[in-house]
Amino acid sequence: MSTAFHPQMDRASEHLMRTITQILRSMISPDQKDWIEKVPMVEFAINSSVSGSTGFTPFELTYGYMPRMAQLKHESAPKMVSGIQGFIRQAWDNLAMALDAIIEIYDMGNPDDAEWLVDEITAHCWVGNKVKFLVKWNLGDSTWEAHAHCRDLEALDDYLELHGAQSVQRLPKGSQRTRSVRE
């Protein structure tokens, strides 16, 4: 347990505090006056991160699904409170900057001519009456793919068999993860 006058904490709390501090340092301006505006985005980022111990995000464990970022279209957006509109614009700008930084800084280690093949399907998520699958690729990445992109994959047949489902429509509703077929 941590209190204001007793900063000794368990390792998980210490790690979380370091993470929050590092994220805020990378986002706030040099005069440090805008840090309070960045806290909601940091919270969203942390709650959207997959935990190494559980394999789920805090959002998934709490609500059973992952939230999606709202798309803001200036010409068709309803009149929103300016703070919300500004937050969404800033969140999209920050996501774009983070993606650009990752692409610029990190060499993903895969040659440009590497062939991306489906390794396995590890999860599914229902969005209304449509299902998406978490596809693990042979080069290590995982992406959410629509059923239309997965319907002819052998990996989908293996996933359905693993869940004991005769068809995609018989998969459990909500977000579901399974252990790897190889484990």
Secondary structure by P-SEA (a helix, b strand, c coil): ccccccccccaaaaaaaaaaaaaaaacccccccccccaaaaaaaaaaaccccccccccccccccbbbbcccccccccccccaaaaaaaaaaaaaaaaaaaaaaacccccccccbbbbbcccccccccccbbbbbcccccbbbbbbccccccccaaaaaaaaaacccccccccccbbbbccccc
